[in-house]
């Protein structure tokens, strides 16, 4: 018997606690889920596993957002219980590991991603641009790919100090090759002190970062501190070579920054930009 839409129970599984990009998306998504959805509330691994098993037994659909250990376990359980599964895909671990070089857990992420793409019923990349790219890279899975734009919230007005420093530029992604910040830093240094670049994000290879007078790497900062950095800056630049979406662009706009955005970024699909706003 076919179920009516309002009776379908959906289990949502994803990291909603860390400060990584997918986790920040998941927090926004979970804040806006309807009563059809349930989430895992336990923090302890043992109790979370028990909660997962119980809620999976009473769910019709599983939605996994990003690659996590509990998400992988949920997908295996969904196959065993014949529960339909959906994967919200925030990036391509296999491609990014190739470009960025060896990063912690990269092999684990690649194996997990391959297993997910093969087993899941529906794949939802987070932008049209990213979806089109994935269909070309993985044509064997194109028939089960659509797209789902990342959830976007506006920040409360006047929450942060909006005084701007004309010569202050912010970027994200630290030293990851896909973020291409080394080129941005070199360009800022070429301005001879006119501008100062602030780069946020986890630094993976500290020894590989050249010492430059007008570039500062802050490392991974709390979300509130990132907003404050944006509110003190005039310009946000996303110079990525590969960028499935980028919520940071929306954060920058909400904090009053002008933006320069890579034409590779999925967020471009949602914004009305001129050529002067886009980095080619």
NORTAQUI-V604642 format. One record per backbone hydrogen bond with DSSP energy under -1.0 kcal/mol. NH is the residue of the N-H (numbers start at 1). CO is the residue of the C=O. E is the energy in kcal/mol with one decimal. If there is no record, write none. Layout:
[[NH;CO;E] [NH;CO;E]]
This chain:
[[7;4;-2.0] [8;5;-1.1] [10;36;-2.8] [11;61;-2.8] [12;38;-2.9] [13;63;-3.0] [24;20;-2.1] [25;21;-1.8] [26;22;-2.7] [27;23;-2.3] [28;24;-1.4] [29;25;-2.4] [30;26;-3.2] [31;27;-1.6] [32;29;-1.4] [37;34;-1.6] [38;10;-2.3] [48;44;-2.7] [49;45;-2.2] [50;46;-1.9] [51;47;-2.4] [52;48;-2.6] [53;49;-2.2] [54;50;-2.2] [55;51;-2.7] [56;52;-2.3] [57;53;-1.6] [59;56;-1.5] [60;9;-2.8] [61;9;-1.8] [62;84;-2.9] [63;11;-3.3] [64;86;-3.1] [65;13;-2.6] [66;88;-1.8] [72;68;-2.2] [73;69;-2.2] [74;70;-2.2] [75;71;-2.1] [76;72;-2.0] [77;73;-2.2] [78;74;-2.4] [79;75;-1.8] [80;76;-1.8] [81;77;-2.4] [83;78;-2.9] [84;60;-1.1] [86;62;-2.5] [87;122;-2.7] [88;64;-2.8] [89;124;-1.7] [96;92;-2.8] [97;93;-2.3] [98;94;-1.3] [99;95;-1.9] [100;96;-3.2] [101;97;-1.5] [106;103;-1.9] [109;105;-2.5] [110;106;-2.4] [111;107;-2.3] [112;108;-2.3] [113;109;-2.7] [114;110;-2.4] [115;111;-2.0] [116;112;-2.4] [117;113;-2.7] [118;114;-1.7] [119;115;-2.1] [120;116;-2.7] [122;85;-1.3] [123;144;-3.1] [124;87;-3.4] [126;89;-1.2] [131;127;-2.1] [132;128;-2.6] [133;129;-1.9] [134;130;-2.5] [135;131;-2.1] [136;132;-1.3] [137;133;-1.8] [138;134;-3.4] [141;138;-2.1] [144;141;-1.7] [145;142;-1.6] [146;123;-2.2] [148;125;-2.8] [159;156;-1.2] [165;232;-1.3] [168;165;-1.9] [169;196;-2.8] [170;235;-2.4] [171;198;-2.3] [173;200;-1.2] [174;200;-1.4] [176;173;-2.0] [179;176;-1.3] [184;180;-1.1] [185;181;-3.0] [186;182;-2.0] [187;183;-2.0] [188;184;-2.3] [189;185;-2.5] [190;186;-1.5] [191;188;-1.5] [192;189;-1.7] [196;167;-3.2] [197;214;-2.9] [198;169;-3.1] [199;216;-2.9] [200;171;-2.5] [201;219;-2.4] [208;205;-1.6] [209;206;-1.3] [216;197;-2.8] [218;199;-2.5] [226;222;-2.1] [227;223;-2.2] [228;224;-1.9] [229;225;-2.2] [230;226;-2.2] [231;227;-2.4] [232;228;-1.0] [233;230;-1.5] [234;168;-1.7] [235;168;-1.5] [236;258;-2.6] [237;170;-2.4] [238;260;-2.8] [241;178;-3.5] [242;178;-1.0] [251;247;-2.3] [252;248;-2.5] [253;249;-2.2] [254;250;-2.7] [255;251;-1.4] [256;253;-1.6] [257;252;-2.7] [258;234;-2.6] [260;236;-2.1] [261;277;-2.8] [262;238;-1.3] [263;279;-2.3] [265;262;-1.7] [266;243;-2.0] [267;245;-1.8] [268;265;-1.4] [269;266;-1.8] [270;267;-1.9] [273;271;-1.2] [277;274;-2.1] [278;275;-1.0] [279;261;-2.7]]
